Amino acid sequence: MRIGLATSGDVPDWEVDDQPLHRALERAGAAVSHPVWNDPALDWADFDAVLIRTTWDYHLQRDAFVAWAERASAETLLLNSASVIRWNTHKSYLRGLEERGLVTLETLWLSPGDEVDLRRECELRGWTRAFIKPQVGATARGTLRFDATDEGLTRACEHVSRLLPSEGLMVQPYIESVETHGEVSAIFINGEHTHGVRKIPVAGDYRVQDDHGASDEPYAFGAEELAPFRAFLADSPADLLYARFDLLRHPDGSLRLIELELVEPSLFFRHGEEAAERLAAALLSRARRMAAV
């Protein structure tokens, strides 16, 4: 099988987490390559399947990325699917997830051109600290935490004024536990939970990405904590090959979903190498079924 692991043209040298997946695919006899998603010279029909992996620049050109996914899916098996890519590359997907059993954070949604009184909005919601992030974004780009004080609100208003003319924003309560407990991720392959990860920012920071010096370690979820995610995936019509649920510990003790990563998440194979084997097997199985049609 000819497998393309879609990437971007500027993946840093330190990114080695997918190597267990590369080895698993090659052990299974697959010919693996790493096509850059926006390379105009590529013919995606040359691949039996394309797995989206390190396309970490998509958020800077989301429309082009969605258009590429739709073109590629017409020529080969693209996973996750183009319809999932369109849905999941804009954080408006978080709206309505509570109806499907996933508890998220209260969110103030701002569209380009909106006018907002942040002081009033924070007072109405009882937020003493809050957090701003773009509706299309990655690696903490465009984020800001702020105190609902005169100084903090001045900074927040300046931040919103700078970004809102050109992109939608989200404002949420700032969850302090990210600085101590960190952010936890539940990783699923082919609908089955494989492993969990806890990402811990540098002291005093909130950014949990490798790019910002964060560390990570294995994390064990309880069966009750995983139940909503299993149910969500079982009921999903998209037949997701992979999914990562990112969560923060709320002051009430519950885990709150902050992101559902279905496009190009790190799957932290360094903390669950068996998950790489499972992903390789599931990917090749789907590719063979497609080839047999």
C-alpha positions in Angstrom: 0.0 0.0 0.0 1.2 3.5 -0.8 0.6 5.7 2.2 1.0 9.5 2.3 1.4 11.1 5.7 0.4 14.7 4.9 2.7 17.3 6.4 3.6 20.9 6.0 6.8 22.3 4.6 8.2 23.7 8.0 7.9 20.9 10.5 10.6 21.4 13.2 13.5 19.0 13.4 12.6 18.1 17.0 9.2 16.6 15.9 9.8 12.8 16.2 6.7 11.7 17.9 5.3 10.0 14.8 8.3 7.8 14.2 6.6 4.8 15.9 3.8 5.1 13.3 6.3 5.3 10.5 7.9 2.1 11.7 4.6 0.3 12.2 3.5 1.1 8.7 6.8 0.0 7.2 6.8 -3.2 9.2 3.3 -3.9 7.7 4.8 -3.5 4.2 3.5 0.0 3.4 5.5 2.4 1.2 5.4 5.6 3.3 6.1 9.1 2.1 5.5 12.6 3.6 3.8 14.8 1.0 3.4 18.5 1.7 -0.3 19.2 1.6 -0.1 22.3 -0.5 2.5 21.1 -3.0 0.8 21.8 -6.4 3.0 19.2 -8.1 1.5 16.3 -6.2 -1.0 13.8 -7.6 -3.0 12.5 -4.7 -4.3 9.6 -6.7 -0.7 8.2 -6.4 -1.6 7.2 -2.9 -3.9 4.4 -1.6 -4.5 6.5 1.4 -3.5 9.8 2.9 -3.4 10.3 6.7 -3.3 13.9 7.9 -0.4 14.3 10.4 1.8 17.3 10.7 -0.1 19.9 8.6 0.6 22.4 11.3 0.3 25.5 9.2 -3.4 24.9 8.2 -4.7 27.5 10.6 -2.9 30.2 8.7 -4.8 29.3 5.5 -7.8 27.4 6.6 -9.9 27.9 3.5 -7.1 26.6 1.2 -6.6 23.6 3.5 -10.3 22.7 3.5 -10.3 23.0 -0.3 -7.3 20.8 -0.5 -9.0 18.2 1.7 -12.0 18.1 -0.6 -9.8 17.7 -3.7 -7.6 15.1 -2.2 -10.6 13.1 -0.9 -11.9 12.9 -4.5 -8.7 11.2 -5.6 -7.8 9.0 -2.6 -8.9 7.8 0.8 -8.3 10.8 3.1 -8.5 10.4 6.9 -10.0 11.9 8.7 -12.6 12.8 6.0 -12.9 16.1 4.2 -16.3 16.8 5.9 -14.6 16.3 9.3 -11.8 18.6 8.3 -14.3 21.4 7.3 -16.2 21.0 10.6 -13.3 20.6 12.9 -10.9 23.4 11.6 -13.3 26.0 13.0 -13.9 26.0 16.7 -17.6 26.7 16.2 -17.8 22.9 16.2 -17.8 23.2 20.0 -21.3 24.7 19.9 -23.9 22.1 20.6 -21.5 19.4 21.8 -23.1 19.4 25.2 -26.3 18.1 23.6 -24.1 15.1 22.7 -22.9 14.6 26.2 -19.6 16.5 26.1 -19.4 19.2 28.7 -17.5 22.3 27.5 -16.7 25.8 28.9 -19.1 28.7 28.8 -18.1 30.8 25.8 -18.7 34.3 24.5 -18.5 34.1 20.7 -17.4 37.1 18.8 -17.6 37.6 15.0 -15.6 40.1 13.0 -17.2 43.5 13.3 -18.9 42.8 16.6 -18.7 45.3 19.4 -18.2 44.0 22.9 -18.0 45.4 26.4 -15.6 43.0 28.0 -16.0 44.5 31.5 -19.8 44.0 31.3 -19.5 40.5 29.9 -17.1 39.4 32.6 -19.3 40.9 35.3 -22.4 39.2 34.0 -20.7 35.8 34.0 -18.8 36.3 37.3 -15.4 35.9 35.6 -12.5 37.3 37.5 -10.0 35.9 35.0 -10.7 35.1 31.4 -9.1 33.8 28.2 -9.3 34.9 24.6 -8.5 32.7 21.6 -9.2 32.7 17.9 -11.9 30.6 16.4 -9.3 29.2 13.9 -6.0 28.7 15.6 -3.3 26.3 16.8 -0.2 26.3 19.2 -1.8 29.1 21.3 -1.6 31.6 18.5 -3.5 34.8 19.3 -4.4 33.7 22.9 -4.5 36.0 25.9 -5.3 35.4 29.6 -6.3 38.5 31.5 -7.6 39.6 34.9 -10.9 41.4 34.9 -9.2 44.5 36.4 -8.8 47.9 34.8 -5.3 47.0 33.6 -6.2 43.5 32.5 -9.3 44.7 30.6 -7.4 47.4 28.9 -5.0 44.8 27.6 -7.8 42.5 26.6 -9.7 45.2 24.7 -6.5 46.1 22.8 -6.1 42.4 21.9 -9.7 42.1 20.7 -9.4 45.3 18.7 -6.3 44.1 17.0 -7.7 40.6 16.0 -11.4 40.9 15.7 -11.6 42.9 12.5 -10.1 40.0 10.6 -11.1 36.8 12.6 -13.7 35.5 15.0 -12.7 35.1 18.7 -13.8 33.2 21.7 -13.8 34.4 25.3 -14.0 31.9 28.1 -13.3 31.7 31.9 -9.6 31.1 32.6 -9.2 27.7 34.3 -6.4 28.1 36.8 -5.8 24.3 37.0 -3.9 24.4 33.7 -1.0 25.9 35.6 -0.9 23.1 38.2 -2.8 20.0 37.0 -2.1 20.8 33.3 -4.2 19.8 30.3 -5.1 16.2 29.8 -5.8 14.4 26.6 -7.7 11.2 25.9 -6.6 9.6 22.7 -8.8 7.2 20.7 -7.8 5.1 17.6 -10.6 3.6 15.5 -13.1 4.3 18.3 -11.0 2.7 21.1 -9.2 4.5 23.9 -5.5 3.8 23.7 -3.8 6.1 26.1 -3.9 9.4 28.0 -1.4 12.2 28.3 -1.0 15.1 30.7 0.7 18.2 29.3 2.3 20.6 31.8 3.3 24.1 30.9 6.4 25.9 32.1 5.8 27.4 35.6 3.5 30.4 35.4 2.5 29.8 31.8 -0.7 28.3 30.4 0.6 27.1 27.0 0.9 23.3 26.9 2.5 22.8 23.5 6.1 21.5 23.0 6.7 24.8 21.1 6.5 26.7 24.4 8.6 24.3 26.5 5.8 22.3 28.0 6.5 18.8 29.3 4.2 15.7 29.1 3.6 12.4 30.8 1.2 9.4 30.7 -2.2 10.0 32.3 -4.7 7.4 33.4 -8.4 8.2 32.9 -11.1 6.6 35.0 -13.8 4.6 33.2 -16.5 7.1 34.1 -14.4 10.0 32.7 -14.0 8.1 29.4 -17.7 7.1 29.0 -18.9 10.3 27.3 -16.1 10.2 24.7 -16.8 6.5 23.9 -20.5 7.3 23.5 -19.7 10.3 21.3 -17.5 8.2 19.0 -19.9 5.3 18.9 -22.7 7.7 17.8 -20.6 9.6 15.3 -21.6 9.1 11.6 -18.1 10.1 10.6 -16.4 6.8 11.5 -13.4 8.7 12.9 -10.0 6.9 12.5 -8.4 9.0 15.3 -9.6 11.6 17.9 -8.0 13.5 20.7 -10.1 15.0 23.5 -8.4 17.9 25.3 -9.6 18.7 28.8 -9.1 20.9 31.8 -10.1 20.2 35.4 -12.8 22.7 36.3 -13.0 24.2 39.8 -16.1 22.0 40.4 -13.9 18.9 39.9 -15.3 17.9 36.6 -13.2 17.6 33.4 -14.4 20.1 30.8 -13.7 19.7 27.0 -11.8 22.5 25.5 -10.9 21.0 22.2 -11.8 18.0 20.1 -8.8 17.4 17.8 -9.7 15.5 14.6 -7.4 17.1 12.0 -3.7 17.0 12.8 -3.2 16.4 16.6 -0.1 15.0 18.1 -1.1 11.6 19.2 1.8 11.3 21.7 3.0 7.9 20.5 5.9 8.3 22.9 3.5 7.5 25.7 1.6 4.8 23.8 3.6 3.1 21.1 0.9 0.3 20.8 -1.5 3.1 19.6 0.8 3.5 16.6 0.5 -0.1 15.8 -3.3 0.1 16.1 -3.4 3.2 13.9 -1.3 1.6 11.2 -3.4 -1.5 11.2 -6.7 0.4 11.0 -5.4 2.7 8.3 -4.2 -0.2 6.1 -7.4 -2.1 6.7 -9.5 0.8 5.5 -7.2 1.4 2.5 -7.5 -2.2 1.5 -11.2 -2.1 1.7 -11.3 1.0 -0.4 -9.0 -0.6 -3.0 -11.3 -3.7 -3.2 -14.4 -1.6 -4.1 
